[in-house]
Structures are given as structure tokens and as C-alpha cells.
């Protein structure tokens, strides 16, 4: 075998592992970045509801201190217990990231393992919201539910004006529970609870018939305003979701319209492009420069356009083109 061929074969063998190593590194970097984003969201969703519930209960305590000190003290005890449980979650997370856990699972695995050990914070937030609403005297909480199936059953039994629906629930998620409540209880409106207004499920639930959503970090004034508005038949959502809904209905409207026919179907795509530029008032020289055509090729195309349009000159071609909407 000639030496040059040997060198080429050796180069190919040496290059292939190098390229594979590079691809492997790129995949690893991408995977780590995606895992970090997912973990940030998971940890936020785990600790966020507990903090939000604590804020609601503190507000309830303020509402109750003057007229019902005993209930206010009970609420403070619940806040202390909630924060203690959250502190335990954080301690477990930190402990799990020490070298033994890292050696066993790796960084991503250790984070995922510990995130999965967080308590279910839905009951904590649900209790905080109930306590806050009861303390205001402006809303009556007629029932609560631990999961989607129970929420549908309670809505059918109690027929409330508003159901405040958590999107993340066991047995039946918030989107499907919303669909059932809207279908079975026409006088009941659904207001969503979510940690993220850009959650795909928020949009899905709005399409299913929900009348709006609340972020779990919302305060007393915002919560009462949203519940009152939804009870009155209004729709509540923020700018991010409003933009998505606008785009969604714009796509529906576009799909419903019959497809627009291209003018002058006898022309090729290039000839139609040239006619559009002629109608816009460009000279042959400028058109040739813009389309990177030789002057002779452009003249041939222009002659073809005139012949297919059955016009005698440029002026007649421009009139027809502008009547068809070209050149604008």
C-alpha cells in the first residue's frame, strides 16, 4: 500500500474518535444544561407553594388578630410548622449533595433524588388559601378537594360560583378536571392556580374553559379581585397568556380562510418576482442587480412576462400587476 494511502487511513482512524469525543462532549453539555433548567423548575415548584402558603397564612393572622386572637394563634402555629417542614426539606437537600451522595449518584442524580423527596405541598397551600379566604369575610369556602376526581365530585355536589383549581393534582390533572366541571356545572367558573404563567397546561386549561389563573405567589388583594371577577363572569389572564391566545385564534382564522391564489398562475415564480419589481417601479438594471441576473437573462424573462400577460409594453404590465396587488 502506498505510504500516502497509509497516512490517509491512519488520519481517518484518528479523526473518527476525535469527532465522536467532540459530539459526546456536546451532548453532555446540552444534557447538563437541560437538567439544570429542569431541576431549577422542580425545586422552585417544590419550595414555592410552601412559601406562598406561609405568606397567605401570615396575612390571615393579620386579618384575625383583632377579632379572633385564638384562631390567629392557631394560624401562627401552622405557619411555624410549615416553615419547619420546609427547613427540613432544605437540610435534606444540602445533606444529599455531600460527597457520599455525589459519589453514588453524581450531581444531577443527587439533585433529582433529593428533589423527589420533597413533601407534597398542595395540602399546605390549600390550607393556607382556605384560611386566608375565611379570614377576610369576603368569600365563603364551601369545600376543598385533595385531587382532581374529588374536585369534580365536590363541584357537582356543592355547585359553587368559583372553583380555585390547582393544575398539578393526583388522579386527575387540572386540565381534565376543568373540562369536566365546565361541562357538568354550567354555573361554576374555574380559576387556575399555577407556579408559572407560561406553563403549557395553563393555556390548555384556558382552552378547556377556565376563566383565568392566579400565580401561587399572589397576595390577598389579587386573589380576592380574581375570584370576584371570575364569579361575575369576567376572564382573568396576564399579558403573556393574552399574546398566546391571540396567536392561537389568529392561526384558527387563517386556517379557516380559503388559500389565496397566486396572481398570474401562468408565470413562473421567477417571472412573478420580476413582475412584482417592475410594478414597484424598478428599472431593468436595478432588477438585474437585485436578483443577480445578467442583463440578457433579465431581458428574456421580461419578454416572457409580457408575452404571457399579452401586453405590448411595460406600462400595460404595471397596470395589470398593481390591479393584482403586486408592486406594493
C-alpha positions in Angstrom: 0.0 0.0 0.0 1.5 3.4 -0.9 2.6 5.4 2.1 0.3 8.3 1.3 -2.7 5.9 1.5 -1.4 4.5 4.8 -1.1 8.0 6.2 -4.7 8.8 4.9 -6.1 5.7 6.5 -4.4 6.5 9.8 -5.7 10.0 9.7 -9.3 8.8 9.2 -8.9 6.4 12.1 -7.5 9.1 14.3 -10.1 11.7 13.3 -13.2 9.5 13.9 -12.6 9.0 17.6 -11.8 12.7 18.0 -15.1 13.7 16.3 -17.0 11.2 18.3 -15.5 12.6 21.5 -16.4 16.1 20.5 -20.0 15.1 19.8 -20.1 13.3 23.1 -18.9 16.4 24.9 -21.5 18.5 23.1 -24.3 16.1 24.1 -23.0 16.1 27.7 -23.0 19.9 27.9 -26.5 20.0 26.4 -27.8 17.4 28.7 -26.4 19.1 31.8 -27.9 22.4 30.7 -31.3 20.8 30.2 -31.1 19.0 33.5 -30.2 22.2 35.4 -33.2 24.0 33.9 -35.5 21.1 34.8 -34.1 21.0 38.4 -34.5 24.7 38.8 -38.1 24.4 37.9 -38.6 21.3 40.1 -37.0 22.9 43.2 -39.0 26.1 42.6 -42.2 24.2 42.3 -41.4 22.2 45.5 -40.5 25.1 47.8 -42.6 27.8 46.1 -46.0 26.6 47.3 -44.9 26.3 50.9 -43.5 29.8 50.9 -46.7 31.1 49.2 -48.9 29.3 51.7 -46.9 30.8 54.6 -47.5 34.3 53.2 -51.2 33.6 52.9 -51.4 32.3 56.5 -49.5 35.4 57.8 -52.0 37.6 56.0 -54.8 35.6 57.6 -53.3 36.1 61.0 -53.3 39.9 60.4 -56.9 39.7 59.4 -57.8 37.7 62.5 -55.7 39.3 65.3 -58.3 41.9 66.3 -61.5 39.9 66.2 -60.3 36.3 66.8 -57.0 36.1 68.6 -57.3 32.3 69.3 -57.7 31.4 65.6 -54.8 33.8 64.8 -52.6 31.9 67.3 -53.5 28.6 65.7 -52.7 30.0 62.3 -49.3 31.1 63.5 -48.6 27.6 64.8 -49.4 26.3 61.4 -47.0 28.8 59.8 -44.3 27.7 62.1 -44.9 24.0 61.3 -44.9 24.7 57.6 -41.6 26.6 57.7 -40.1 23.9 59.9 -41.0 21.3 57.4 -39.6 23.4 54.6 -36.4 23.8 56.6 -36.2 20.1 56.9 -36.5 19.7 53.1 -33.7 22.2 52.5 -31.5 20.4 55.1 -32.1 17.0 53.4 -31.2 18.6 50.1 -28.0 20.0 51.4 -27.1 16.7 53.1 -27.8 14.8 50.0 -25.4 16.9 48.0 -22.4 16.0 50.2 -19.7 13.8 48.8 -21.3 10.3 49.6 -24.5 11.2 47.6 -22.4 12.8 44.9 -20.2 9.7 44.6 -23.2 7.5 44.4 -25.5 9.4 42.1 -23.5 12.2 40.5 -24.6 15.9 40.8 -27.7 15.6 38.6 -28.7 12.3 40.1 -28.2 13.6 43.7 -30.3 16.7 42.9 -33.0 14.6 41.3 -33.1 12.1 44.2 -33.4 14.8 46.8 -35.9 16.9 44.8 -38.1 13.8 44.7 -38.1 13.6 48.5 -39.8 17.0 49.0 -43.2 16.8 50.7 -46.4 17.2 48.7 -47.0 20.9 49.3 -50.5 21.0 47.7 -52.3 20.4 51.1 -50.1 23.2 52.7 -51.1 25.7 50.1 -54.7 24.6 50.0 -55.0 25.1 53.8 -53.3 28.5 53.6 -55.7 29.7 50.9 -58.7 28.4 52.8 -57.5 30.1 56.0 -56.9 33.4 54.1 -60.3 33.5 52.4 -62.1 32.6 55.6 -60.3 35.3 57.5 -61.4 38.1 55.1 -65.1 37.5 55.5 -65.5 38.4 51.7 -65.5 34.8 50.4 -67.1 31.6 51.8 -65.1 28.4 51.3 -67.8 25.7 50.9 -65.4 22.8 50.3 -61.9 21.6 49.5 -60.6 18.6 47.5 -57.4 16.7 47.6 -57.3 15.6 44.0 -58.9 16.2 40.6 -61.5 13.5 40.8 -62.6 14.8 44.2 -62.7 18.4 42.9 -65.1 17.3 40.1 -67.3 15.4 42.5 -67.4 18.3 45.0 -68.2 20.8 42.3 -71.1 18.7 41.2 -72.4 18.3 44.8 -71.8 21.9 46.1 -72.3 23.9 42.8 -70.0 26.8 43.9 -69.7 30.0 41.9 -65.9 29.6 41.6 -63.6 26.6 41.8 -59.9 27.5 42.5 -58.2 24.7 40.7 -54.5 23.6 41.1 -53.1 22.5 37.8 -50.9 19.8 39.4 -53.1 17.2 41.2 -53.1 13.4 41.6 -55.6 11.1 39.9 -56.9 13.8 37.6 -54.9 16.8 36.5 -56.3 20.4 36.5 -56.9 20.5 32.7 -59.1 17.4 32.6 -60.8 18.4 35.9 -61.6 21.8 34.4 -63.1 20.2 31.3 -65.4 18.0 33.4 -66.5 20.8 35.7 -67.2 23.2 32.8 -69.2 20.5 31.0 -71.2 19.4 34.1 -71.6 22.6 36.1 -72.5 25.4 33.8 -72.9 27.9 36.6 -69.5 27.2 38.1 -66.4 29.1 36.8 -62.8 27.7 37.2 -59.9 29.8 38.3 -56.5 28.1 38.0 -53.6 28.0 40.4 -50.1 27.7 39.0 -46.5 28.5 39.8 -45.7 29.6 36.2 -47.9 31.7 33.9 -46.1 30.3 30.9 -47.0 26.7 31.8 -48.3 24.8 28.8 -51.1 23.4 31.0 -52.4 27.0 31.7 -53.1 27.5 28.1 -54.6 24.1 27.7 -56.9 24.7 30.7 -58.0 28.1 29.3 -58.9 26.3 26.1 -60.8 23.8 28.2 -63.0 26.5 29.7 -61.1 28.0 32.7 -61.9 31.7 33.2 -58.4 32.8 34.4 -55.4 31.9 36.5 -53.6 33.0 39.7 -49.9 32.6 40.4 -49.3 30.9 43.7 -47.4 33.9 44.9 -50.4 36.2 44.6 -51.4 38.3 47.6 -54.8 38.7 49.3 -55.9 41.7 47.2 -55.1 40.0 43.9 -56.7 36.7 45.0 -60.0 38.3 46.1 -60.1 40.5 43.0 -59.6 37.5 40.7 -62.2 35.4 42.5 -64.7 38.2 42.4 -64.1 38.9 38.8 -64.4 35.3 37.7 -67.6 34.9 39.8 -69.0 37.8 37.9 -68.3 36.2 34.5 -65.1 38.1 33.7 -61.9 36.5 32.3 -58.6 37.0 34.1 -55.2 36.4 32.5 -51.9 38.3 32.1 -50.0 39.7 29.0 -48.0 36.5 28.4 -51.1 34.3 28.1 -53.1 37.0 26.2 -50.4 37.0 23.5 -50.6 33.2 23.2 -54.4 33.3 23.0 -54.2 36.0 20.3 -51.8 33.9 18.2 -53.9 30.8 18.7 -57.1 32.4 17.4 -55.2 34.1 14.6 -54.0 30.7 13.4 -57.5 29.4 13.6 -58.8 32.3 11.5 -56.0 31.8 9.0 -56.8 28.1 8.7 -60.5 28.8 8.1 -59.8 31.2 5.3 -59.5 29.6 1.8 -56.0 29.7 0.5 -55.2 32.8 -1.5 -54.4 32.1 -5.2 -51.2 33.4 -6.5 -51.8 36.1 -9.2 -50.8 35.2 -12.8 -50.5 31.4 -12.4 -49.2 31.2 -16.0 -45.9 32.9 -14.8 -43.1 31.0 -13.1 -42.0 32.0 -9.6 -39.1 33.9 -11.0 -41.2 35.7 -13.6 -43.7 36.7 -10.9 -40.9 38.1 -8.8 -39.7 40.1 -11.8 -43.2 41.4 -12.5 -43.5 42.5 -8.8 -40.3 44.5 -9.1 -41.4 46.0 -12.4 -44.7 47.1 -10.8 -42.7 48.6 -7.9 -41.0 50.9 -10.5 -37.6 49.4 -10.7 -35.6 49.6 -13.9 -34.2 46.5 -15.7 -30.7 47.4 -14.4 -31.8 47.6 -10.8 -33.9 44.4 -11.1 -30.9 42.5 -12.6 -28.6 43.7 -9.8 -31.1 42.7 -7.0 -31.8 39.3 -8.5 -28.1 38.7 -9.5 -29.1 38.1 -13.2 -27.3 39.1 -16.3 -28.9 41.9 -18.3 -29.6 39.5 -21.2 -31.3 36.9 -18.9 -33.4 39.6 -17.4 -34.5 40.9 -20.8 -35.5 37.4 -21.8 -37.6 37.0 -18.6 -39.3 40.4 -19.1 -40.1 39.4 -22.7 -41.7 36.2 -21.4 -43.7 38.1 -18.9 -45.1 40.5 -21.5 -45.9 37.6 -23.8 -47.7 35.6 -21.1 -49.7 38.7 -19.9 -50.4 39.6 -23.6 -49.3 43.2 -23.1 -47.5 45.3 -25.5 -45.3 47.3 -23.1 -44.1 47.9 -19.6 -46.9 50.4 -18.7 -49.6 47.8 -19.5 -47.8 45.2 -17.5 -47.6 47.5 -14.5 -51.3 48.3 -14.6 -52.2 44.6 -14.6 -49.7 43.8 -11.8 -50.9 46.5 -9.5 -54.5 45.6 -10.0 -53.5 42.1 -8.8 -51.8 43.5 -5.7 -48.1 43.4 -6.8 -45.6 46.2 -6.5 -46.7 47.4 -3.1 
